[in-house]
C-alpha cells in the first residue's frame, strides 16, 4: 500500500495501481540559426579565484606541500580556515612569493 502511494506521488502509477511509463524528455537542441560567436557581453573574461587550496597553491607556486604547510604553521603565509578546509588567498601567496 505504501509503495503504491509513493509511486503515485512520483506520478508513475494511476489511481487503479497500474504502472505506467513516463515519457522521456528530449534534450534541448541547439538552434541552427543561433550565432556561433558570443556577444561582447558574454565574452567577458572569467573571474580568477580569490582563494585556492594548499595543494593547489603548492602546485601553482612550484613549492612542496610540506614546505608550504611549514610556512603556514610558522605564520609566514596567511591562510583562511573555512570549516576543515585551509584556503590560501591568492594575494597572500603572491606576496609570499614576492610577486607584488
C-alpha positions as a LaTeX table, in Angstrom:
\begin{tabular}{lrrr}
\hline
Residue & $x$ (\AA) & $y$ (\AA) & $z$ (\AA) \\
\hline
Unk1 & 0.00 & 0.00 & 0.00 \\
Unk2 & 2.79 & 2.43 & 0.93 \\
Unk3 & 4.76 & 1.59 & $-2.20$ \\
Unk4 & 1.73 & 2.33 & $-4.37$ \\
Unk5 & 1.27 & 5.71 & $-2.67$ \\
Unk6 & 4.92 & 6.56 & $-3.22$ \\
Unk7 & 4.71 & 5.55 & $-6.86$ \\
Unk8 & 1.51 & 7.58 & $-7.18$ \\
Unk9 & 3.22 & 10.63 & $-5.69$ \\
Unk10 & 6.05 & 10.23 & $-8.17$ \\
Unk11 & 3.46 & 10.15 & $-10.93$ \\
Unk12 & 4.29 & 6.65 & $-12.08$ \\
Unk13 & 1.03 & 4.90 & $-11.32$ \\
Unk14 & $-2.57$ & 5.68 & $-11.82$ \\
Unk15 & $-5.29$ & 5.50 & $-9.16$ \\
Unk16 & $-6.06$ & 1.87 & $-10.03$ \\
Unk17 & $-2.46$ & 0.88 & $-9.16$ \\
Unk18 & $-1.30$ & 0.02 & $-12.66$ \\
Unk19 & 2.18 & 1.17 & $-13.55$ \\
Unk20 & 2.53 & 3.48 & $-16.49$ \\
Unk21 & 5.62 & 4.64 & $-18.25$ \\
Unk22 & 6.61 & 8.25 & $-18.14$ \\
Unk23 & 7.70 & 9.84 & $-21.37$ \\
Unk24 & 11.40 & 10.73 & $-21.51$ \\
Unk25 & 12.09 & 14.35 & $-22.14$ \\
Unk26 & 14.22 & 15.10 & $-25.13$ \\
Unk27 & 17.34 & 17.22 & $-24.53$ \\
Unk28 & 17.20 & 20.75 & $-25.84$ \\
Unk29 & 18.66 & 21.09 & $-29.29$ \\
Unk30 & 20.73 & 23.99 & $-30.43$ \\
Unk31 & 19.01 & 26.40 & $-32.78$ \\
Unk32 & 20.84 & 26.16 & $-36.12$ \\
Unk33 & 20.17 & 29.84 & $-36.80$ \\
Unk34 & 21.80 & 30.89 & $-33.49$ \\
Unk35 & 25.13 & 32.70 & $-33.90$ \\
Unk36 & 28.25 & 30.68 & $-33.15$ \\
Unk37 & 30.14 & 33.68 & $-31.79$ \\
Unk38 & 29.47 & 35.10 & $-28.34$ \\
Unk39 & 28.27 & 38.63 & $-27.92$ \\
Unk40 & 30.59 & 41.17 & $-26.31$ \\
Unk41 & 28.70 & 40.96 & $-23.00$ \\
Unk42 & 29.05 & 37.15 & $-22.93$ \\
Unk43 & 32.76 & 37.14 & $-23.79$ \\
Unk44 & 33.98 & 38.76 & $-20.58$ \\
Unk45 & 36.96 & 37.03 & $-19.04$ \\
Unk46 & 36.16 & 34.54 & $-16.28$ \\
Unk47 & 36.84 & 35.66 & $-12.74$ \\
Unk48 & 40.02 & 34.37 & $-11.17$ \\
Unk49 & 39.62 & 32.68 & $-7.79$ \\
Unk50 & 40.25 & 34.73 & $-4.65$ \\
Unk51 & 41.49 & 31.71 & $-2.68$ \\
Unk52 & 42.97 & 28.33 & $-3.54$ \\
Unk53 & 43.62 & 25.19 & $-1.54$ \\
Unk54 & 47.03 & 24.43 & $-0.07$ \\
Unk55 & 47.62 & 21.58 & $-2.55$ \\
Unk56 & 46.80 & 23.84 & $-5.49$ \\
Unk57 & 48.98 & 26.61 & $-4.01$ \\
Unk58 & 51.89 & 24.17 & $-3.86$ \\
Unk59 & 51.32 & 23.03 & $-7.43$ \\
Unk60 & 50.90 & 26.59 & $-8.74$ \\
Unk61 & 53.94 & 28.00 & $-6.95$ \\
Unk62 & 56.22 & 25.03 & $-7.60$ \\
Unk63 & 56.93 & 24.65 & $-3.89$ \\
Unk64 & 56.50 & 21.44 & $-1.97$ \\
Unk65 & 53.38 & 20.84 & 0.04 \\
Unk66 & 55.46 & 20.15 & 3.15 \\
Unk67 & 57.29 & 23.48 & 2.81 \\
Unk68 & 54.06 & 25.43 & 2.36 \\
Unk69 & 52.47 & 23.75 & 5.37 \\
Unk70 & 55.53 & 24.65 & 7.45 \\
Unk71 & 55.28 & 28.29 & 6.33 \\
Unk72 & 51.58 & 28.32 & 7.21 \\
Unk73 & 52.30 & 26.85 & 10.64 \\
Unk74 & 55.02 & 29.44 & 11.32 \\
Unk75 & 52.67 & 32.26 & 10.28 \\
Unk76 & 54.69 & 33.44 & 7.28 \\
Unk77 & 51.90 & 32.53 & 4.85 \\
Unk78 & 48.44 & 33.87 & 5.61 \\
Unk79 & 45.51 & 31.43 & 5.33 \\
Unk80 & 41.77 & 31.35 & 5.87 \\
Unk81 & 40.01 & 28.45 & 7.54 \\
Unk82 & 36.61 & 27.53 & 6.17 \\
Unk83 & 35.42 & 24.61 & 8.29 \\
Unk84 & 38.10 & 21.95 & 7.97 \\
Unk85 & 39.47 & 23.43 & 4.76 \\
Unk86 & 42.54 & 25.63 & 4.74 \\
Unk87 & 42.47 & 28.19 & 1.93 \\
Unk88 & 45.32 & 30.41 & 0.79 \\
Unk89 & 44.34 & 33.85 & $-0.55$ \\
Unk90 & 45.92 & 34.35 & $-3.97$ \\
Unk91 & 47.13 & 37.81 & $-2.91$ \\
Unk92 & 48.86 & 36.34 & 0.16 \\
Unk93 & 50.57 & 33.69 & $-1.99$ \\
Unk94 & 51.79 & 36.37 & $-4.43$ \\
Unk95 & 53.03 & 38.46 & $-1.52$ \\
Unk96 & 54.81 & 35.44 & $-0.02$ \\
Unk97 & 56.49 & 34.71 & $-3.35$ \\
Unk98 & 57.47 & 38.37 & $-3.78$ \\
Unk99 & 55.40 & 38.90 & $-6.91$ \\
Unk100 & 53.65 & 42.08 & $-5.72$ \\
\hline
\end{tabular}
